[in-house]
């Protein structure tokens, strides 16, 4: 299992190096400028008991670090719009990566969690997340922005509204879904779920998209969260093997994976 993961990690490292390219003085200046963006760090919804959970590192990437990258990038897009710059390319990149993230949630994570909580009356996924209403609301705001004319003032207002709606949705996931994932799955199962995202056989994130997302991710994340994220990339590649039977148990609760041979799920 280690080899394919580390192949992906090797692909990721040049992207990180790109962010730190140049001489030491230039690197320091670049990091200084990067941090001057007042980048979001952490989550208001995460409790100390969540951080201390042995499974926290297996979920924090998909429920805090990438969420903060979405928040930070959208904020920079809105600020660029306020300066009169063309934001169409950056907004499209942001939307494309958000769509991938949402697809992973809708097709993999939420169905798996729903299945595990099927007979648990005390632990339930919030209705607005389970129904997809949160995602639909964010999508509607995005579509309204792309449908606008060149009225910059109105677009800035729409972008601010999108920031609010997005943050509300992300906080809901951090507050409710992330703790439920840690309760419903073992740490090893959570890393297995995470591996599906970059498994090229499953069609979510191929190598080219992996490079794009990784550059984008580190480029919109505070350096305070760079190192923990990188350590989690390494941890993902150092997971002990799981039996084919255990992979099949996860596959059986995710309808989107039923069309694949179980062997294809193994990285």
QUIDAPE-V797937 format. One record per residue. N is the residue number from 1. RES is the residue in three letters. NEAR is the number of other C-alpha atoms within 10 Angstrom. Layout:
BEGIN
<<N	RES	NEAR> <N	RES	NEAR>>
END
This chain:
BEGIN
<<1	UNK	14> <2	UNK	14> <3	UNK	11> <4	UNK	13> <5	UNK	21> <6	UNK	16> <7	UNK	11> <8	UNK	17> <9	UNK	17> <10	UNK	11> <11	UNK	16> <12	UNK	20> <13	UNK	14> <14	UNK	15> <15	UNK	20> <16	UNK	19> <17	UNK	11> <18	UNK	11> <19	UNK	14> <20	UNK	15> <21	UNK	13> <22	UNK	12> <23	UNK	9> <24	UNK	10> <25	UNK	9> <26	UNK	12> <27	UNK	14> <28	UNK	13> <29	UNK	12> <30	UNK	16> <31	UNK	15> <32	UNK	12> <33	UNK	11> <34	UNK	16> <35	UNK	16> <36	UNK	10> <37	UNK	13> <38	UNK	11> <39	UNK	19> <40	UNK	20> <41	UNK	18> <42	UNK	14> <43	UNK	16> <44	UNK	9> <45	UNK	16> <46	UNK	18> <47	UNK	12> <48	UNK	8> <49	UNK	10> <50	UNK	17> <51	UNK	13> <52	UNK	10> <53	UNK	13> <54	UNK	12> <55	UNK	21> <56	UNK	19> <57	UNK	21> <58	UNK	24> <59	UNK	21> <60	UNK	21> <61	UNK	19> <62	UNK	17> <63	UNK	20> <64	UNK	22> <65	UNK	25> <66	UNK	21> <67	UNK	27> <68	UNK	25> <69	UNK	22> <70	UNK	24> <71	UNK	22> <72	UNK	22> <73	UNK	21> <74	UNK	22> <75	UNK	20> <76	UNK	17> <77	UNK	21> <78	UNK	22> <79	UNK	16> <80	UNK	15> <81	UNK	18> <82	UNK	16> <83	UNK	10> <84	UNK	11> <85	UNK	12> <86	UNK	13> <87	UNK	15> <88	UNK	12> <89	UNK	10> <90	UNK	15> <91	UNK	18> <92	UNK	13> <93	UNK	15> <94	UNK	19> <95	UNK	16> <96	UNK	13> <97	UNK	17> <98	UNK	16> <99	UNK	14> <100	UNK	16> <101	UNK	17> <102	UNK	15> <103	UNK	15> <104	UNK	19> <105	UNK	17> <106	UNK	18> <107	UNK	14> <108	UNK	21> <109	UNK	19> <110	UNK	19> <111	UNK	17> <112	UNK	22> <113	UNK	21> <114	UNK	20> <115	UNK	15> <116	UNK	17> <117	UNK	18> <118	UNK	10> <119	UNK	10> <120	UNK	10> <121	UNK	7> <122	UNK	6> <123	UNK	14> <124	UNK	16> <125	UNK	16> <126	UNK	12> <127	UNK	10> <128	UNK	13> <129	UNK	19> <130	UNK	15> <131	UNK	12> <132	UNK	14> <133	UNK	13> <134	UNK	19> <135	UNK	20> <136	UNK	13> <137	UNK	15> <138	UNK	19> <139	UNK	17> <140	UNK	11> <141	UNK	18> <142	UNK	18> <143	UNK	11> <144	UNK	13> <145	UNK	18> <146	UNK	12> <147	UNK	9> <148	UNK	12> <149	UNK	9> <150	UNK	8> <151	UNK	8> <152	UNK	16> <153	UNK	11> <154	UNK	13> <155	UNK	19> <156	UNK	18> <157	UNK	14> <158	UNK	18> <159	UNK	21> <160	UNK	16> <161	UNK	15> <162	UNK	23> <163	UNK	19> <164	UNK	13> <165	UNK	16> <166	UNK	22> <167	UNK	17> <168	UNK	13> <169	UNK	19> <170	UNK	21> <171	UNK	18> <172	UNK	17> <173	UNK	21> <174	UNK	22> <175	UNK	18> <176	UNK	17> <177	UNK	21> <178	UNK	20> <179	UNK	20> <180	UNK	19> <181	UNK	24> <182	UNK	20> <183	UNK	16> <184	UNK	17> <185	UNK	17> <186	UNK	14> <187	UNK	20> <188	UNK	16> <189	UNK	20> <190	UNK	19> <191	UNK	20> <192	UNK	22> <193	UNK	21> <194	UNK	19> <195	UNK	17> <196	UNK	22> <197	UNK	21> <198	UNK	18> <199	UNK	20> <200	UNK	16> <201	UNK	15> <202	UNK	16> <203	UNK	10> <204	UNK	16> <205	UNK	20> <206	UNK	15> <207	UNK	14> <208	UNK	10> <209	UNK	14> <210	UNK	19> <211	UNK	19> <212	UNK	16> <213	UNK	21> <214	UNK	18> <215	UNK	19> <216	UNK	20> <217	UNK	24> <218	UNK	21> <219	UNK	19> <220	UNK	25> <221	UNK	25> <222	UNK	24> <223	UNK	17> <224	UNK	13> <225	UNK	17> <226	UNK	16> <227	UNK	12> <228	UNK	14> <229	UNK	20> <230	UNK	17> <231	UNK	11> <232	UNK	17> <233	UNK	18> <234	UNK	14> <235	UNK	14> <236	UNK	22> <237	UNK	20> <238	UNK	14> <239	UNK	15> <240	UNK	10> <241	UNK	13> <242	UNK	13> <243	UNK	9> <244	UNK	12> <245	UNK	10> <246	UNK	13> <247	UNK	18> <248	UNK	16> <249	UNK	12> <250	UNK	19> <251	UNK	21> <252	UNK	14> <253	UNK	17> <254	UNK	18> <255	UNK	12> <256	UNK	14> <257	UNK	19> <258	UNK	12> <259	UNK	9> <260	UNK	12> <261	UNK	11> <262	UNK	18> <263	UNK	10> <264	UNK	14> <265	UNK	21> <266	UNK	18> <267	UNK	18>>
END
